[in-house]
Amino acid sequence: MILWYFSNLFKRVAFTDAYTLSSKIKAALAMLLYAKLSKMTNYGIKTSELGKITNLLASDFGVIEQRLGLFLNAFIFPIIMIGCTILLIIRLGWPGVLGIVMVGLIIPISNAISKRNGSIIQKINIYKDRRIQMTT
């Protein structure tokens, strides 16, 4: 019970720190973008595609902020996987190995779905850019 409590406590602290870091990165990137835009001449602003810049600021920085915490968890995943594998084998024996094999079989399916989702998002971003260009 005590280990469960400390595990959840450390997990919450890690999530909080990861999202705080991602917010700081988003703010720094926005500051760099605004600094670059403020140095542009009027001619440069008129000839550049401000719709893409606005779209970058509005959507892409938000995605970075949301997903950075999950990205940091990717570094912890192998350690957790090894620990869970050892516990399952010790506690359950061969059914524990079967559970690990099932998880291993699901990972390629998840990757295929993620790739498909990424291509759909790229197509959506094209339409977003067009919409922003039309409104500007």
HELIX and SHEET records of a PDB file:
HELIX    1   1 ILE A    2  LYS A   39  1                                  38    
HELIX    2   2 ASN A   42  THR A   47  1                                   6    
HELIX    3   3 LEU A   50  ASN A   55  1                                   6    
HELIX    4   4 LEU A   56  ASP A   60  3                                   5    
HELIX    5   5 PHE A   61  LEU A   92  1                                  32    
HELIX    6   6 TRP A   94  THR A  135  1                                  42    
END                                                                             
